[in-house]
């Protein structure tokens, strides 16, 4: 059991060394994109929800 865990940890370490990590600038840009897109989708959903609420109140 211990040998399997040790082998697993060694394989994970080996694979993590192969990963291409983003630079701080790339990470910052990606974070900004995610936040902006999330804000746009949130605003769109809010607007659609408000319009649907007005329509439903007018019908009923």
mmCIF file of the N, C-alpha and C atoms, coordinates in Angstrom:
data_MODEL
# 
_entry.id   MODEL 
# 
loop_
_atom_site.group_PDB 
_atom_site.id 
_atom_site.type_symbol 
_atom_site.label_atom_id 
_atom_site.label_alt_id 
_atom_site.label_comp_id 
_atom_site.label_asym_id 
_atom_site.label_entity_id 
_atom_site.label_seq_id 
_atom_site.pdbx_PDB_ins_code 
_atom_site.Cartn_x 
_atom_site.Cartn_y 
_atom_site.Cartn_z 
_atom_site.occupancy 
_atom_site.B_iso_or_equiv 
_atom_site.pdbx_formal_charge 
_atom_site.auth_seq_id 
_atom_site.auth_comp_id 
_atom_site.auth_asym_id 
_atom_site.auth_atom_id 
_atom_site.pdbx_PDB_model_num 
ATOM 1   N N  . UNK A 1 1  ? 0.831   -1.199 0.000   1.00 0.00 ? 1  UNK A N  1 
ATOM 2   C CA . UNK A 1 1  ? 0.000   0.000  0.000   1.00 0.00 ? 1  UNK A CA 1 
ATOM 3   C C  . UNK A 1 1  ? 0.874   1.261  0.000   1.00 0.00 ? 1  UNK A C  1 
ATOM 4   N N  . UNK A 1 2  ? 1.878   1.282  0.856   1.00 0.00 ? 2  UNK A N  1 
ATOM 5   C CA . UNK A 1 2  ? 2.775   2.437  0.937   1.00 0.00 ? 2  UNK A CA 1 
ATOM 6   C C  . UNK A 1 2  ? 3.529   2.608  -0.382  1.00 0.00 ? 2  UNK A C  1 
ATOM 7   N N  . UNK A 1 3  ? 3.899   1.502  -0.994  1.00 0.00 ? 3  UNK A N  1 
ATOM 8   C CA . UNK A 1 3  ? 4.628   1.562  -2.269  1.00 0.00 ? 3  UNK A CA 1 
ATOM 9   C C  . UNK A 1 3  ? 3.760   2.175  -3.365  1.00 0.00 ? 3  UNK A C  1 
ATOM 10  N N  . UNK A 1 4  ? 2.465   1.844  -3.356  1.00 0.00 ? 4  UNK A N  1 
ATOM 11  C CA . UNK A 1 4  ? 1.551   2.405  -4.353  1.00 0.00 ? 4  UNK A CA 1 
ATOM 12  C C  . UNK A 1 4  ? 1.391   3.908  -4.161  1.00 0.00 ? 4  UNK A C  1 
ATOM 13  N N  . UNK A 1 5  ? 1.297   4.334  -2.917  1.00 0.00 ? 5  UNK A N  1 
ATOM 14  C CA . UNK A 1 5  ? 1.163   5.768  -2.627  1.00 0.00 ? 5  UNK A CA 1 
ATOM 15  C C  . UNK A 1 5  ? 2.425   6.503  -3.052  1.00 0.00 ? 5  UNK A C  1 
ATOM 16  N N  . UNK A 1 6  ? 3.591   5.928  -2.739  1.00 0.00 ? 6  UNK A N  1 
ATOM 17  C CA . UNK A 1 6  ? 4.849   6.553  -3.118  1.00 0.00 ? 6  UNK A CA 1 
ATOM 18  C C  . UNK A 1 6  ? 4.964   6.651  -4.640  1.00 0.00 ? 6  UNK A C  1 
ATOM 19  N N  . UNK A 1 7  ? 4.583   5.592  -5.341  1.00 0.00 ? 7  UNK A N  1 
ATOM 20  C CA . UNK A 1 7  ? 4.618   5.599  -6.809  1.00 0.00 ? 7  UNK A CA 1 
ATOM 21  C C  . UNK A 1 7  ? 3.683   6.669  -7.358  1.00 0.00 ? 7  UNK A C  1 
ATOM 22  N N  . UNK A 1 8  ? 2.481   6.760  -6.779  1.00 0.00 ? 8  UNK A N  1 
ATOM 23  C CA . UNK A 1 8  ? 1.512   7.759  -7.222  1.00 0.00 ? 8  UNK A CA 1 
ATOM 24  C C  . UNK A 1 8  ? 2.063   9.171  -7.044  1.00 0.00 ? 8  UNK A C  1 
ATOM 25  N N  . UNK A 1 9  ? 2.627   9.455  -5.871  1.00 0.00 ? 9  UNK A N  1 
ATOM 26  C CA . UNK A 1 9  ? 3.182   10.788 -5.602  1.00 0.00 ? 9  UNK A CA 1 
ATOM 27  C C  . UNK A 1 9  ? 4.318   11.095 -6.573  1.00 0.00 ? 9  UNK A C  1 
ATOM 28  N N  . UNK A 1 10 ? 5.175   10.127 -6.837  1.00 0.00 ? 10 UNK A N  1 
ATOM 29  C CA . UNK A 1 10 ? 6.273   10.342 -7.788  1.00 0.00 ? 10 UNK A CA 1 
ATOM 30  C C  . UNK A 1 10 ? 5.748   10.621 -9.193  1.00 0.00 ? 10 UNK A C  1 
ATOM 31  N N  . UNK A 1 11 ? 4.709   9.908  -9.607  1.00 0.00 ? 11 UNK A N  1 
ATOM 32  C CA . UNK A 1 11 ? 4.134   10.133 -10.940 1.00 0.00 ? 11 UNK A CA 1 
ATOM 33  C C  . UNK A 1 11 ? 3.469   11.501 -11.026 1.00 0.00 ? 11 UNK A C  1 
ATOM 34  N N  . UNK A 1 12 ? 2.769   11.892 -9.974  1.00 0.00 ? 12 UNK A N  1 
ATOM 35  C CA . UNK A 1 12 ? 2.140   13.219 -9.962  1.00 0.00 ? 12 UNK A CA 1 
ATOM 36  C C  . UNK A 1 12 ? 3.206   14.303 -10.042 1.00 0.00 ? 12 UNK A C  1 
ATOM 37  N N  . UNK A 1 13 ? 4.263   14.155 -9.268  1.00 0.00 ? 13 UNK A N  1 
ATOM 38  C CA . UNK A 1 13 ? 5.354   15.134 -9.299  1.00 0.00 ? 13 UNK A CA 1 
ATOM 39  C C  . UNK A 1 13 ? 5.956   15.224 -10.696 1.00 0.00 ? 13 UNK A C  1 
ATOM 40  N N  . UNK A 1 14 ? 6.153   14.098 -11.327 1.00 0.00 ? 14 UNK A N  1 
ATOM 41  C CA . UNK A 1 14 ? 6.714   14.065 -12.669 1.00 0.00 ? 14 UNK A CA 1 
ATOM 42  C C  . UNK A 1 14 ? 5.801   14.775 -13.669 1.00 0.00 ? 14 UNK A C  1 
ATOM 43  N N  . UNK A 1 15 ? 4.508   14.512 -13.584 1.00 0.00 ? 15 UNK A N  1 
ATOM 44  C CA . UNK A 1 15 ? 3.557   15.148 -14.505 1.00 0.00 ? 15 UNK A CA 1 
ATOM 45  C C  . UNK A 1 15 ? 3.441   16.654 -14.256 1.00 0.00 ? 15 UNK A C  1 
ATOM 46  N N  . UNK A 1 16 ? 3.493   17.070 -13.003 1.00 0.00 ? 16 UNK A N  1 
ATOM 47  C CA . UNK A 1 16 ? 3.381   18.492 -12.688 1.00 0.00 ? 16 UNK A CA 1 
ATOM 48  C C  . UNK A 1 16 ? 4.560   19.289 -13.247 1.00 0.00 ? 16 UNK A C  1 
ATOM 49  N N  . UNK A 1 17 ? 5.709   18.652 -13.387 1.00 0.00 ? 17 UNK A N  1 
ATOM 50  C CA . UNK A 1 17 ? 6.869   19.326 -13.970 1.00 0.00 ? 17 UNK A CA 1 
ATOM 51  C C  . UNK A 1 17 ? 6.685   19.569 -15.468 1.00 0.00 ? 17 UNK A C  1 
ATOM 52  N N  . UNK A 1 18 ? 5.808   18.803 -16.101 1.00 0.00 ? 18 UNK A N  1 
ATOM 53  C CA . UNK A 1 18 ? 5.555   18.942 -17.542 1.00 0.00 ? 18 UNK A CA 1 
ATOM 54  C C  . UNK A 1 18 ? 4.525   20.021 -17.854 1.00 0.00 ? 18 UNK A C  1 
ATOM 55  N N  . UNK A 1 19 ? 3.831   20.495 -16.839 1.00 0.00 ? 19 UNK A N  1 
ATOM 56  C CA . UNK A 1 19 ? 2.749   21.460 -17.041 1.00 0.00 ? 19 UNK A CA 1 
ATOM 57  C C  . UNK A 1 19 ? 3.321   22.804 -17.469 1.00 0.00 ? 19 UNK A C  1 
ATOM 58  N N  . UNK A 1 20 ? 2.653   23.425 -18.408 1.00 0.00 ? 20 UNK A N  1 
ATOM 59  C CA . UNK A 1 20 ? 3.028   24.756 -18.858 1.00 0.00 ? 20 UNK A CA 1 
ATOM 60  C C  . UNK A 1 20 ? 2.232   25.771 -18.038 1.00 0.00 ? 20 UNK A C  1 
ATOM 61  N N  . UNK A 1 21 ? 2.870   26.371 -17.060 1.00 0.00 ? 21 UNK A N  1 
ATOM 62  C CA . UNK A 1 21 ? 2.177   27.299 -16.166 1.00 0.00 ? 21 UNK A CA 1 
ATOM 63  C C  . UNK A 1 21 ? 2.120   28.690 -16.782 1.00 0.00 ? 21 UNK A C  1 
ATOM 64  N N  . UNK A 1 22 ? 1.008   29.430 -16.600 1.00 0.00 ? 22 UNK A N  1 
ATOM 65  C CA . UNK A 1 22 ? 0.908   30.782 -17.156 1.00 0.00 ? 22 UNK A CA 1 
ATOM 66  C C  . UNK A 1 22 ? 1.777   31.759 -16.373 1.00 0.00 ? 22 UNK A C  1 
ATOM 67  N N  . UNK A 1 23 ? 2.164   32.834 -17.062 1.00 0.00 ? 23 UNK A N  1 
ATOM 68  C CA . UNK A 1 23 ? 2.903   33.896 -16.381 1.00 0.00 ? 23 UNK A CA 1 
ATOM 69  C C  . UNK A 1 23 ? 1.911   34.704 -15.545 1.00 0.00 ? 23 UNK A C  1 
ATOM 70  N N  . UNK A 1 24 ? 2.434   35.567 -14.690 1.00 0.00 ? 24 UNK A N  1 
ATOM 71  C CA . UNK A 1 24 ? 1.551   36.403 -13.863 1.00 0.00 ? 24 UNK A CA 1 
ATOM 72  C C  . UNK A 1 24 ? 0.672   37.292 -14.743 1.00 0.00 ? 24 UNK A C  1 
ATOM 73  N N  . UNK A 1 25 ? 1.239   37.797 -15.830 1.00 0.00 ? 25 UNK A N  1 
ATOM 74  C CA . UNK A 1 25 ? 0.482   38.661 -16.742 1.00 0.00 ? 25 UNK A CA 1 
ATOM 75  C C  . UNK A 1 25 ? -0.642  37.888 -17.421 1.00 0.00 ? 25 UNK A C  1 
ATOM 76  N N  . UNK A 1 26 ? -0.355  36.690 -17.889 1.00 0.00 ? 26 UNK A N  1 
ATOM 77  C CA . UNK A 1 26 ? -1.389  35.860 -18.521 1.00 0.00 ? 26 UNK A CA 1 
ATOM 78  C C  . UNK A 1 26 ? -2.488  35.521 -17.522 1.00 0.00 ? 26 UNK A C  1 
ATOM 79  N N  . UNK A 1 27 ? -2.101  35.220 -16.306 1.00 0.00 ? 27 UNK A N  1 
ATOM 80  C CA . UNK A 1 27 ? -3.068  34.894 -15.266 1.00 0.00 ? 27 UNK A CA 1 
ATOM 81  C C  . UNK A 1 27 ? -3.951  36.099 -14.952 1.00 0.00 ? 27 UNK A C  1 
ATOM 82  N N  . UNK A 1 28 ? -3.343  37.276 -14.873 1.00 0.00 ? 28 UNK A N  1 
ATOM 83  C CA . UNK A 1 28 ? -4.088  38.506 -14.602 1.00 0.00 ? 28 UNK A CA 1 
ATOM 84  C C  . UNK A 1 28 ? -5.086  38.783 -15.726 1.00 0.00 ? 28 UNK A C  1 
ATOM 85  N N  . UNK A 1 29 ? -4.639  38.654 -16.978 1.00 0.00 ? 29 UNK A N  1 
ATOM 86  C CA . UNK A 1 29 ? -5.531  38.890 -18.116 1.00 0.00 ? 29 UNK A CA 1 
ATOM 87  C C  . UNK A 1 29 ? -6.693  37.910 -18.135 1.00 0.00 ? 29 UNK A C  1 
ATOM 88  N N  . UNK A 1 30 ? -6.410  36.655 -17.880 1.00 0.00 ? 30 UNK A N  1 
ATOM 89  C CA . UNK A 1 30 ? -7.475  35.645 -17.862 1.00 0.00 ? 30 UNK A CA 1 
ATOM 90  C C  . UNK A 1 30 ? -8.475  35.913 -16.747 1.00 0.00 ? 30 UNK A C  1 
ATOM 91  N N  . UNK A 1 31 ? -7.979  36.337 -15.605 1.00 0.00 ? 31 UNK A N  1 
ATOM 92  C CA . UNK A 1 31 ? -8.857  36.648 -14.479 1.00 0.00 ? 31 UNK A CA 1 
ATOM 93  C C  . UNK A 1 31 ? -9.777  37.815 -14.816 1.00 0.00 ? 31 UNK A C  1 
ATOM 94  N N  . UNK A 1 32 ? -9.233  38.840 -15.449 1.00 0.00 ? 32 UNK A N  1 
ATOM 95  C CA . UNK A 1 32 ? -10.044 39.997 -15.842 1.00 0.00 ? 32 UNK A CA 1 
ATOM 96  C C  . UNK A 1 32 ? -11.119 39.567 -16.836 1.00 0.00 ? 32 UNK A C  1 
ATOM 97  N N  . UNK A 1 33 ? -10.758 38.733 -17.790 1.00 0.00 ? 33 UNK A N  1 
ATOM 98  C CA . UNK A 1 33 ? -11.732 38.255 -18.780 1.00 0.00 ? 33 UNK A CA 1 
ATOM 99  C C  . UNK A 1 33 ? -12.857 37.494 -18.093 1.00 0.00 ? 33 UNK A C  1 
ATOM 100 N N  . UNK A 1 34 ? -12.512 36.620 -17.166 1.00 0.00 ? 34 UNK A N  1 
ATOM 101 C CA . UNK A 1 34 ? -13.531 35.844 -16.462 1.00 0.00 ? 34 UNK A CA 1 
ATOM 102 C C  . UNK A 1 34 ? -14.454 36.755 -15.665 1.00 0.00 ? 34 UNK A C  1 
ATOM 103 N N  . UNK A 1 35 ? -13.911 37.733 -14.978 1.00 0.00 ? 35 UNK A N  1 
ATOM 104 C CA . UNK A 1 35 ? -14.732 38.644 -14.172 1.00 0.00 ? 35 UNK A CA 1 
ATOM 105 C C  . UNK A 1 35 ? -15.652 39.471 -15.060 1.00 0.00 ? 35 UNK A C  1 
ATOM 106 N N  . UNK A 1 36 ? -15.136 39.983 -16.174 1.00 0.00 ? 36 UNK A N  1 
ATOM 107 C CA . UNK A 1 36 ? -15.951 40.798 -17.078 1.00 0.00 ? 36 UNK A CA 1 
ATOM 108 C C  . UNK A 1 36 ? -17.072 39.969 -17.699 1.00 0.00 ? 36 UNK A C  1 
ATOM 109 N N  . UNK A 1 37 ? -16.757 38.780 -18.182 1.00 0.00 ? 37 UNK A N  1 
ATOM 110 C CA . UNK A 1 37 ? -17.777 37.922 -18.796 1.00 0.00 ? 37 UNK A CA 1 
ATOM 111 C C  . UNK A 1 37 ? -18.832 37.536 -17.762 1.00 0.00 ? 37 UNK A C  1 
ATOM 112 N N  . UNK A 1 38 ? -18.405 37.239 -16.544 1.00 0.00 ? 38 UNK A N  1 
ATOM 113 C CA . UNK A 1 38 ? -19.350 36.907 -15.481 1.00 0.00 ? 38 UNK A CA 1 
ATOM 114 C C  . UNK A 1 38 ? -20.275 38.086 -15.189 1.00 0.00 ? 38 UNK A C  1 
ATOM 115 N N  . UNK A 1 39 ? -19.734 39.292 -15.149 1.00 0.00 ? 39 UNK A N  1 
ATOM 116 C CA . UNK A 1 39 ? -20.551 40.481 -14.907 1.00 0.00 ? 39 UNK A CA 1 
ATOM 117 C C  . UNK A 1 39 ? -21.555 40.696 -16.039 1.00 0.00 ? 39 UNK A C  1 
ATOM 118 N N  . UNK A 1 40 ? -21.128 40.487 -17.282 1.00 0.00 ? 40 UNK A N  1 
ATOM 119 C CA . UNK A 1 40 ? -22.025 40.661 -18.431 1.00 0.00 ? 40 UNK A CA 1 
ATOM 120 C C  . UNK A 1 40 ? -23.158 39.636 -18.375 1.00 0.00 ? 40 UNK A C  1 
ATOM 121 N N  . UNK A 1 41 ? -22.828 38.384 -18.113 1.00 0.00 ? 41 UNK A N  1 
ATOM 122 C CA . UNK A 1 41 ? -23.860 37.340 -18.043 1.00 0.00 ? 41 UNK A CA 1 
ATOM 123 C C  . UNK A 1 41 ? -24.810 37.610 -16.883 1.00 0.00 ? 41 UNK A C  1 
ATOM 124 N N  . UNK A 1 42 ? -24.283 38.068 -15.752 1.00 0.00 ? 42 UNK A N  1 
ATOM 125 C CA . UNK A 1 42 ? -25.125 38.399 -14.595 1.00 0.00 ? 42 UNK A CA 1 
ATOM 126 C C  . UNK A 1 42 ? -26.083 39.529 -14.938 1.00 0.00 ? 42 UNK A C  1 
ATOM 127 N N  . UNK A 1 43 ? -25.580 40.579 -15.582 1.00 0.00 ? 43 UNK A N  1 
ATOM 128 C CA . UNK A 1 43 ? -26.425 41.711 -15.963 1.00 0.00 ? 43 UNK A CA 1 
ATOM 129 C C  . UNK A 1 43 ? -27.501 41.268 -16.951 1.00 0.00 ? 43 UNK A C  1 
ATOM 130 N N  . UNK A 1 44 ? -27.125 40.467 -17.934 1.00 0.00 ? 44 UNK A N  1 
ATOM 131 C CA . UNK A 1 44 ? -28.086 39.973 -18.918 1.00 0.00 ? 44 UNK A CA 1 
ATOM 132 C C  . UNK A 1 44 ? -29.179 39.152 -18.242 1.00 0.00 ? 44 UNK A C  1 
ATOM 133 N N  . UNK A 1 45 ? -28.778 38.251 -17.362 1.00 0.00 ? 45 UNK A N  1 
ATOM 134 C CA . UNK A 1 45 ? -29.754 37.414 -16.655 1.00 0.00 ? 45 UNK A CA 1 
ATOM 135 C C  . UNK A 1 45 ? -30.690 38.270 -15.802 1.00 0.00 ? 45 UNK A C  1 
ATOM 136 N N  . UNK A 1 46 ? -30.147 39.272 -15.128 1.00 0.00 ? 46 UNK A N  1 
ATOM 137 C CA . UNK A 1 46 ? -30.972 40.168 -14.316 1.00 0.00 ? 46 UNK A CA 1 
ATOM 138 C C  . UNK A 1 46 ? -31.989 40.916 -15.176 1.00 0.00 ? 46 UNK A C  1 
ATOM 139 N N  . UNK A 1 47 ? -31.544 41.436 -16.308 1.00 0.00 ? 47 UNK A N  1 
ATOM 140 C CA . UNK A 1 47 ? -32.437 42.196 -17.191 1.00 0.00 ? 47 UNK A CA 1 
ATOM 141 C C  . UNK A 1 47 ? -33.548 41.296 -17.733 1.00 0.00 ? 47 UNK A C  1 
ATOM 142 N N  . UNK A 1 48 ? -33.183 40.108 -18.192 1.00 0.00 ? 48 UNK A N  1 
ATOM 143 C CA . UNK A 1 48 ? -34.187 39.173 -18.709 1.00 0.00 ? 48 UNK A CA 1 
ATOM 144 C C  . UNK A 1 48 ? -35.174 38.798 -17.605 1.00 0.00 ? 48 UNK A C  1 
ATOM 145 N N  . UNK A 1 49 ? -34.682 38.574 -16.399 1.00 0.00 ? 49 UNK A N  1 
ATOM 146 C CA . UNK A 1 49 ? -35.542 38.224 -15.272 1.00 0.00 ? 49 UNK A CA 1 
ATOM 147 C C  . UNK A 1 49 ? -36.522 39.359 -14.963 1.00 0.00 ? 49 UNK A C  1 
ATOM 148 N N  . UNK A 1 50 ? -36.030 40.584 -14.962 1.00 0.00 ? 50 UNK A N  1 
ATOM 149 C CA . UNK A 1 50 ? -36.909 41.734 -14.688 1.00 0.00 ? 50 UNK A CA 1 
ATOM 150 C C  . UNK A 1 50 ? -37.971 41.888 -15.778 1.00 0.00 ? 50 UNK A C  1 
ATOM 151 N N  . UNK A 1 51 ? -37.577 41.722 -17.033 1.00 0.00 ? 51 UNK A N  1 
ATOM 152 C CA . UNK A 1 51 ? -38.539 41.822 -18.134 1.00 0.00 ? 51 UNK A CA 1 
ATOM 153 C C  . UNK A 1 51 ? -39.590 40.730 -18.017 1.00 0.00 ? 51 UNK A C  1 
ATOM 154 N N  . UNK A 1 52 ? -39.160 39.520 -17.724 1.00 0.00 ? 52 UNK A N  1 
ATOM 155 C CA . UNK A 1 52 ? -40.109 38.411 -17.572 1.00 0.00 ? 52 UNK A CA 1 
ATOM 156 C C  . UNK A 1 52 ? -41.047 38.652 -16.388 1.00 0.00 ? 52 UNK A C  1 
ATOM 157 N N  . UNK A 1 53 ? -40.545 39.233 -15.312 1.00 0.00 ? 53 UNK A N  1 
ATOM 158 C CA . UNK A 1 53 ? -41.391 39.534 -14.157 1.00 0.00 ? 53 UNK A CA 1 
ATOM 159 C C  . UNK A 1 53 ? -42.442 40.570 -14.524 1.00 0.00 ? 53 UNK A C  1 
ATOM 160 N N  . UNK A 1 54 ? -42.064 41.582 -15.282 1.00 0.00 ? 54 UNK A N  1 
ATOM 161 C CA . UNK A 1 54 ? -43.019 42.603 -15.716 1.00 0.00 ? 54 UNK A CA 1 
ATOM 162 C C  . UNK A 1 54 ? -44.078 41.983 -16.613 1.00 0.00 ? 54 UNK A C  1 
ATOM 163 N N  . UNK A 1 55 ? -43.649 41.143 -17.560 1.00 0.00 ? 55 UNK A N  1 
ATOM 164 C CA . UNK A 1 55 ? -44.584 40.487 -18.473 1.00 0.00 ? 55 UNK A CA 1 
ATOM 165 C C  . UNK A 1 55 ? -45.550 39.586 -17.693 1.00 0.00 ? 55 UNK A C  1 
ATOM 166 N N  . UNK A 1 56 ? -45.016 38.804 -16.773 1.00 0.00 ? 56 UNK A N  1 
ATOM 167 C CA . UNK A 1 56 ? -45.864 37.895 -16.005 1.00 0.00 ? 56 UNK A CA 1 
ATOM 168 C C  . UNK A 1 56 ? -46.860 38.669 -15.125 1.00 0.00 ? 56 UNK A C  1 
ATOM 169 N N  . UNK A 1 57 ? -46.420 39.774 -14.551 1.00 0.00 ? 57 UNK A N  1 
ATOM 170 C CA . UNK A 1 57 ? -47.320 40.601 -13.735 1.00 0.00 ? 57 UNK A CA 1 
ATOM 171 C C  . UNK A 1 57 ? -48.408 41.232 -14.603 1.00 0.00 ? 57 UNK A C  1 
ATOM 172 N N  . UNK A 1 58 ? -48.068 41.584 -15.828 1.00 0.00 ? 58 UNK A N  1 
ATOM 173 C CA . UNK A 1 58 ? -49.065 42.173 -16.727 1.00 0.00 ? 58 UNK A CA 1 
ATOM 174 C C  . UNK A 1 58 ? -50.090 41.131 -17.168 1.00 0.00 ? 58 UNK A C  1 
ATOM 175 N N  . UNK A 1 59 ? -49.651 39.887 -17.343 1.00 0.00 ? 59 UNK A N  1 
ATOM 176 C CA . UNK A 1 59 ? -50.567 38.816 -17.762 1.00 0.00 ? 59 UNK A CA 1 
ATOM 177 C C  . UNK A 1 59 ? -51.477 38.396 -16.619 1.00 0.00 ? 59 UNK A C  1 
ATOM 178 N N  . UNK A 1 60 ? -50.905 38.225 -15.435 1.00 0.00 ? 60 UNK A N  1 
ATOM 179 C CA . UNK A 1 60 ? -51.679 37.733 -14.302 1.00 0.00 ? 60 UNK A CA 1 
ATOM 180 C C  . UNK A 1 60 ? -51.987 38.871 -13.421 1.00 0.00 ? 60 UNK A C  1 
# 
